[in-house]
Amino acid sequence: MQTTAIAHSNIALLKYWGKQDGPGNRPATPSLSITLDALTTTTTVEDAHADALRLNGCAIRDAKIERTLAEWRRDCAIGPLAISSRNNFPTAAGLASSASGFAALATAIDAHCGLRLSAGERSAMARRGSASAARSIHGGFVALAAPNWRGAQVLAPDAWPLAVVVAITASEPKAVSSTAGMERSKATSPYFGAWTEAASADFEILKAAITHRDFDALAELAEASCLKMHALMLSSRPPLIYWHGATVECLRTLRELRAGGCRVFGTVDAGPQVKAVCERQDVEQVEAALQDVPGVESTLRSGLGGGARVTDS
Ligand code: DP6
């Protein structure tokens, strides 16, 4: 018997960077994201004699997945599983493959093993693997915040149907994982205290911009959150420089477009890709401008997507 689930990647508008001490993989700061319909992980699980993992058709070992499965098994009856997962986008290159990956895996295992979890419980389960995965359980605009650190939908995808253009400037996996990078920032960046102190206020303001569908406020706040997170990364020791030259050039291009009246802003995670968030009528102009930036290898376009779901059982 096999069970297959699909989950979409998400990108943070308000960034999570840094964890609380102690178990449970709880973020140090709240975050807000949008779920992307075009970037997916499809995961199939089936009973096996021993755990086995395939990613994009290749047998692999993955310490993070093995550790997460061991944690889940402390709370739930989950037997040995053959897991096969496929991403339709570059893995571990700053496109949130761990978010869609753990959301799809938690959703497939919940259904396969008859755990009967609520969406909130599944989100907490996914968070143990990767905190951003807690957000991919839901579609549209999603918050991940205290006290329970479970994702919650703020707006459905069709309530404010923004578009996203991803500019891929390199497709190889990143040198320092998000988990290791945020630990380094917490331990060494002189700005980490200021980042956590401002987080609750930043969250409330950005959430209000979303509920009021105020694009200009969203653009300013999301861009500020991204650049603040990269200031933490750059001020870590040794520094975390995820950007390439083309990353900066894409951000500059998007700011110029916005100054000319186009409703767009850029955001960058722990990798060199730039995600441009815009209103739907501007998506062609935005994609054409990013394709013209030297160093951009390709672009992909997405709308906002739904939550993780079982497709076949
Ligand atoms: C820069 O969720 O990948 O994308 O919980 O350690 O697995 P772990 O980290 P992860 O970090 C995501 C960091 C980010 C910002 C964000 O998505 O909020």
Boltz pocket constraint, residues with backbone or C-beta under 6 A from the ligand:
constraints:
  - pocket:
      binder: B
      contacts: [[A, 10], [A, 11], [A, 12], [A, 14], [A, 15], [A, 16], [A, 17], [A, 25], [A, 31], [A, 96], [A, 98], [A, 99], [A, 127], [A, 129], [A, 130], [A, 131], [A, 132], [A, 133], [A, 178], [A, 179], [A, 180], [A, 268], [A, 269], [A, 270]]
      max_distance: 6.0
